[in-house]
Amino acid sequence: MPFIVGPGINYIKIEKKDTDMKRNNCYKYPKTQRESVNGKRHYVFDKEKLPSVTTILDHTQSAEKRESLAKWRAKMGEDNAARIVDESAARGTAMHKILEKYVLGEGYLDETSVGKQAHNMAIQVIQNGLTNLTEFYGTECTLYYPGLYAGQTDLVGVHKGQDAIIDFKQTNKPKRREWIDDYFSQLSAYAMAHNILFNTKITKGVVMMCSKDNYYQEFIVEGEEFKKHSHNFLRRVDEYYKTRPTKAG
């Protein structure tokens, strides 16, 4: 797979014939609008406003995680913490854009310093992760579980012979598996929504993660672990609807 990269330029151009990953348009993913409700992301389907998967996970975050985050902010200082969060978000957005364009077989140019760093991270994801996909059904796929929740996953495709939900993640430093339970719950949520909408049986999720220092990690959730995270997410959906401030819509 050829990479065209110039000095100081972030540019990946992949010709369709150069990649083994084929597109399969067998699923027609819904289109929707995003809307903020009480400052939280929601998706609108037929006038119904459904909370995003990340909105539910944030609202039902454990007290331990909230305390840990508060301690980190206090240690770093609010201004420095805000800067780190903003930089991470910008880097993640840029990396996602590069990877989306790669999967679609399109070139992408970003000459910013953030874009250049994101480009190097994306290469790690491509070379170590996306090479394990033979087919994809869609990128930036909007999914929803009627009446409960909605969200957008980065990629749906065939990973090592199995249909899977794939999400790209950037990180400031490498993660341990036990630190990313919410990522697994997120993947399980998207898979359940996909299964409801299209009568599929997806029970596999893949996190393709790269640190800002270009260290690639891949985490797979499937089997009994997938079931556990699916049940855990549905429990948190129930908790969300019992404790949210006001009803959307």
Backbone hydrogen bonds, N-H to C=O, Kabsch-Sander energy under -0.5 kcal/mol:
donor,donor_aa,acceptor,acceptor_aa,energy
5,V,3,F,-0.7
9,I,6,G,-2.4
11,Y,9,I,-0.8
12,I,108,Y,-0.8
15,E,13,K,-0.5
18,D,15,E,-1.6
19,T,16,K,-1.2
22,K,20,D,-0.7
22,K,134,T,-2.1
24,N,136,F,-2.7
29,Y,27,Y,-0.9
33,Q,44,V,-0.8
35,E,42,H,-2.7
37,V,40,K,-2.9
40,K,37,V,-1.7
42,H,35,E,-2.1
43,Y,50,L,-2.8
44,V,33,Q,-2.6
45,F,43,Y,-0.6
45,F,48,E,-2.9
48,E,45,F,-2.4
49,K,47,K,-0.5
50,L,43,Y,-3.3
50,L,48,E,-0.7
52,S,41,R,-2.1
53,V,150,A,-1.5
56,I,52,S,-2.0
57,L,53,V,-2.4
58,D,54,T,-2.4
59,H,55,T,-2.3
60,T,56,I,-1.9
61,Q,58,D,-1.2
66,R,62,S,-2.1
67,E,63,A,-2.4
68,S,64,E,-2.1
69,L,65,K,-2.4
70,A,66,R,-2.3
71,K,67,E,-2.3
72,W,68,S,-2.0
73,R,69,L,-2.4
74,A,70,A,-2.2
75,K,71,K,-2.4
76,M,72,W,-2.5
77,G,73,R,-2.3
81,A,77,G,-2.9
82,A,78,E,-2.5
83,R,79,D,-2.0
84,I,80,N,-2.3
85,V,81,A,-2.4
86,D,82,A,-2.5
87,E,83,R,-2.6
88,S,84,I,-2.3
89,A,85,V,-2.3
90,A,86,D,-2.3
91,R,87,E,-2.4
92,G,88,S,-2.5
93,T,89,A,-2.5
94,A,90,A,-2.2
95,M,91,R,-2.4
96,H,92,G,-2.5
97,K,93,T,-2.0
98,I,94,A,-2.1
99,L,95,M,-2.3
100,E,96,H,-2.6
101,K,97,K,-2.3
102,Y,98,I,-2.1
103,V,99,L,-2.5
104,L,100,E,-1.9
105,G,102,Y,-1.5
106,E,101,K,-3.1
108,Y,12,I,-0.7
110,D,10,N,-1.5
116,K,112,T,-2.2
117,Q,113,S,-1.9
118,A,114,V,-2.7
119,H,115,G,-2.2
120,N,116,K,-1.7
121,M,117,Q,-1.7
122,A,118,A,-2.7
123,I,119,H,-2.0
124,Q,120,N,-1.2
125,V,121,M,-1.7
126,I,122,A,-2.8
127,Q,123,I,-2.9
128,N,124,Q,-2.2
129,G,125,V,-2.2
130,L,125,V,-2.1
131,T,126,I,-1.0
132,N,129,G,-2.0
133,L,130,L,-1.8
134,T,158,V,-1.7
135,E,158,V,-0.7
136,F,22,K,-2.6
137,Y,156,V,-3.4
138,G,156,V,-1.2
140,E,154,D,-2.0
141,C,153,T,-1.7
143,L,151,G,-2.9
145,Y,149,Y,-2.8
148,L,145,Y,-2.8
149,Y,145,Y,-1.4
150,A,51,P,-1.9
151,G,143,L,-2.4
153,T,141,C,-2.2
155,L,166,I,-1.7
156,V,138,G,-2.0
157,G,164,A,-2.1
158,V,135,E,-2.9
159,H,157,G,-0.7
159,H,162,Q,-3.1
160,K,132,N,-2.4
160,K,158,V,-0.6
162,Q,159,H,-1.5
164,A,157,G,-2.8
165,I,204,K,-2.1
166,I,155,L,-3.2
166,I,164,A,-0.5
167,D,206,V,-2.4
169,K,208,M,-2.4
171,T,210,C,-1.6
179,W,176,R,-1.8
180,I,177,R,-1.5
183,Y,180,I,-0.6
184,F,180,I,-1.5
185,S,181,D,-2.4
186,Q,182,D,-2.3
187,L,183,Y,-2.2
188,S,184,F,-2.4
189,A,185,S,-2.3
190,Y,186,Q,-2.1
191,A,187,L,-2.3
192,M,188,S,-2.5
193,A,189,A,-2.1
194,H,190,Y,-2.5
195,N,191,A,-2.6
196,I,192,M,-2.0
197,L,193,A,-2.5
198,F,194,H,-2.6
199,N,195,N,-1.2
205,G,221,V,-2.6
206,V,165,I,-2.8
207,V,219,F,-3.1
208,M,167,D,-2.6
208,M,206,V,-0.6
209,M,207,V,-0.7
209,M,217,Q,-2.9
210,C,169,K,-2.1
211,S,215,Y,-2.0
212,K,171,T,-1.6
214,N,211,S,-2.2
216,Y,214,N,-0.6
217,Q,209,M,-3.0
219,F,207,V,-2.2
221,V,205,G,-2.6
223,G,203,T,-0.6
225,E,222,E,-1.1
226,F,222,E,-1.0
227,K,223,G,-1.9
228,K,224,E,-2.3
229,H,225,E,-2.2
230,S,226,F,-2.2
231,H,227,K,-2.6
232,N,228,K,-2.2
233,F,229,H,-2.3
234,L,230,S,-2.2
235,R,231,H,-1.9
236,R,232,N,-1.8
237,V,233,F,-2.2
238,D,234,L,-2.0
239,E,235,R,-2.1
240,Y,236,R,-2.6
241,Y,237,V,-2.2
242,K,238,D,-1.3
243,T,239,E,-1.4
244,R,240,Y,-2.0
